[in-house]
Amino acid sequence: GFPCKNPAWVQANDFSFSGLHNPGNTGNQFGSAATLVNVAQIPGLNTLGISMARIDYAPWGIVAPHYHPRATEILTVIEGSLEVGFVTSNPDNRLFSKILQKGDVFVFPVGLVHFQRNIGHMNAVAISGLSSQNPGVSTIANVVFGSKPEISTDILAKAFQIDKNIVQQIQWRF
């Protein structure tokens, strides 16, 4: 996805990022913010198969259910307490969930839907490592209800076993 830079033009800045010490803005509907450090921020990551993120959580903030199509994620809690989990694929759809404290680590296997939630009354911070320089992210609600063009309301109503009017109301929000 990213072209290789001419080695003669490579500089130390191509292997550096400043700012991970700055908290992200959690003043949004989810109460979380991710500061990504991938190949777009550090060109020197190209072809190395790694990236990372700082994730900030307001009290009771969430990282909505999502998956990374190209990466396994390993998350370390730096401050606070998080409820985390992932769901295995069909047919079992088994939930693996755990409460993490400062210093705890949890792994989300590649391609599986996962989430995080700050269960404390103070801000929380985590650092996430990913096994791709460009892991991608697909947030489930955005993918299903916010596709362009929209997935047919008939299909979504039947899939979720809900009224078509409810599907339309949800799609309207995206």
C-alpha positions as CSV (number, residue, x, y, z in Angstrom):
1,G,0.0,0.0,0.0
2,F,2.9,2.4,0.6
3,P,5.7,3.0,-1.8
4,C,9.3,2.4,-0.7
5,K,11.3,5.6,-0.3
6,N,14.5,6.1,-2.2
7,P,17.2,5.1,0.3
8,A,19.2,8.2,-0.6
9,W,16.3,10.4,0.7
10,V,15.7,8.6,4.0
11,Q,16.3,10.6,7.1
12,A,16.1,10.0,10.9
13,N,12.7,11.7,10.9
14,D,11.4,8.8,8.8
15,F,11.9,6.6,11.9
16,S,10.5,8.9,14.6
17,F,7.2,10.2,16.0
18,S,6.6,12.8,18.7
19,G,3.4,13.3,20.6
20,L,2.5,9.9,22.1
21,H,2.7,11.5,25.6
22,N,-0.2,13.8,24.7
23,P,-3.7,12.6,25.7
24,G,-6.2,12.2,22.9
25,N,-9.5,14.1,22.9
26,T,-12.1,11.9,24.5
27,G,-14.9,14.5,24.2
28,N,-16.9,12.4,21.7
29,Q,-19.9,10.1,21.8
30,F,-17.6,7.1,22.7
31,G,-15.4,8.8,25.3
32,S,-12.2,7.5,23.7
33,A,-9.5,8.5,21.4
34,A,-6.7,6.6,19.6
35,T,-3.5,8.2,18.6
36,L,-2.2,6.0,15.8
37,V,1.5,5.5,15.0
38,N,1.6,3.5,11.7
39,V,3.3,3.8,8.4
40,A,1.4,7.1,7.7
41,Q,3.1,8.7,10.7
42,I,6.5,6.9,10.5
43,P,7.4,6.1,6.9
44,G,10.3,3.9,8.2
45,L,7.6,1.3,9.4
46,N,6.9,0.4,5.7
47,T,7.3,-3.3,5.3
48,L,8.3,-3.9,8.9
49,G,4.9,-5.3,9.9
50,I,4.3,-3.3,13.1
51,S,2.5,-0.3,14.4
52,M,1.1,1.0,17.6
53,A,-1.5,3.3,19.2
54,R,-2.1,5.2,22.4
55,I,-5.8,4.9,23.5
56,D,-7.3,7.3,25.9
57,Y,-10.6,6.6,27.7
58,A,-12.8,9.0,29.6
59,P,-14.6,7.4,32.6
60,W,-16.9,4.7,31.1
61,G,-15.6,5.5,27.6
62,I,-15.5,2.7,25.1
63,V,-13.7,1.6,22.0
64,A,-16.7,0.3,20.1
65,P,-16.8,-3.3,18.7
66,H,-14.4,-3.4,15.8
67,Y,-11.8,-5.6,14.1
68,H,-8.4,-5.2,12.4
69,P,-8.4,-7.0,9.0
70,R,-4.6,-7.1,8.8
71,A,-3.4,-7.4,12.4
72,T,-3.3,-9.0,15.7
73,E,-3.4,-6.5,18.6
74,I,-1.7,-6.7,22.0
75,L,-3.0,-4.1,24.5
76,T,-1.2,-3.0,27.7
77,V,-3.1,-0.9,30.3
78,I,-0.9,2.0,31.4
79,E,-3.4,3.7,33.7
80,G,-6.9,2.7,35.0
81,S,-9.0,-0.4,34.6
82,L,-10.5,-1.7,31.4
83,E,-13.0,-4.4,30.5
84,V,-11.8,-6.0,27.3
85,G,-13.0,-8.8,25.1
86,F,-13.2,-10.5,21.8
87,V,-15.7,-12.9,20.1
88,T,-14.6,-16.0,18.2
89,S,-16.0,-16.7,14.8
90,N,-19.1,-18.7,13.8
91,P,-20.5,-21.1,14.8
92,D,-19.4,-20.7,18.5
93,N,-19.3,-16.9,18.8
94,R,-17.6,-17.3,22.1
95,L,-16.9,-14.2,24.2
96,F,-13.4,-14.0,25.9
97,S,-13.6,-11.1,28.3
98,K,-11.4,-9.9,31.2
99,I,-11.0,-7.0,33.6
100,L,-7.5,-5.5,33.2
101,Q,-5.6,-3.4,35.7
102,K,-2.5,-1.2,35.3
103,G,0.3,-3.3,33.8
104,D,-2.0,-6.1,32.5
105,V,-1.8,-7.3,28.9
106,F,-4.5,-8.8,26.6
107,V,-4.3,-10.1,23.0
108,F,-7.0,-9.7,20.3
109,P,-6.4,-12.2,17.4
110,V,-6.4,-10.9,13.9
111,G,-9.8,-10.4,12.3
112,L,-11.9,-11.0,15.5
113,V,-14.4,-8.5,16.8
114,H,-13.2,-6.9,20.0
115,F,-13.9,-4.0,22.3
116,Q,-12.6,-2.1,25.4
117,R,-14.4,-0.1,28.1
118,N,-13.0,2.0,30.9
119,I,-14.8,0.7,34.0
120,G,-13.3,3.3,36.4
121,H,-14.3,6.8,37.5
122,M,-10.9,8.2,36.3
123,N,-9.4,8.5,32.8
124,A,-7.6,5.3,31.5
125,V,-4.7,4.9,29.1
126,A,-3.6,1.9,27.1
127,I,-0.8,1.2,24.6
128,S,-1.6,-1.1,21.7
129,G,0.8,-2.9,19.5
130,L,-0.3,-4.2,16.1
131,S,1.3,-6.8,13.8
132,S,1.0,-4.7,10.7
133,Q,2.3,-1.3,9.5
134,N,-1.2,-0.6,8.3
135,P,-3.7,-2.8,10.3
136,G,-6.9,-1.1,9.2
137,V,-10.0,-0.9,11.4
138,S,-13.6,-1.8,10.7
139,T,-16.0,-0.6,13.4
140,I,-19.0,-2.9,13.2
141,A,-21.8,-0.3,13.5
142,N,-20.1,1.9,10.8
143,V,-19.6,-1.1,8.5
144,V,-23.2,-2.4,8.8
145,F,-25.2,0.8,9.1
146,G,-23.0,3.4,7.5
147,S,-22.0,1.7,4.2
148,K,-22.1,3.8,1.0
149,P,-24.3,2.9,-0.7
150,E,-26.5,1.6,2.1
151,I,-27.1,-2.1,2.7
152,S,-30.8,-2.7,2.0
153,T,-33.0,-2.1,5.0
154,D,-34.8,-5.4,4.1
155,I,-31.5,-7.3,4.5
156,L,-30.5,-5.6,7.8
157,A,-34.0,-5.9,9.3
158,K,-34.0,-9.6,8.6
159,A,-30.4,-10.1,9.8
160,F,-31.0,-8.3,13.1
161,Q,-34.7,-9.4,13.4
162,I,-35.9,-5.8,13.9
163,D,-38.3,-3.5,12.1
164,K,-37.2,-1.8,8.9
165,N,-38.1,1.6,10.5
166,I,-35.5,1.0,13.2
167,V,-32.9,0.1,10.6
168,Q,-33.7,3.3,8.8
169,Q,-33.4,5.3,12.0
170,I,-30.0,3.8,12.7
171,Q,-28.8,4.3,9.1
172,W,-29.9,7.9,9.3
173,R,-27.5,8.5,12.2
174,F,-24.5,7.5,10.0
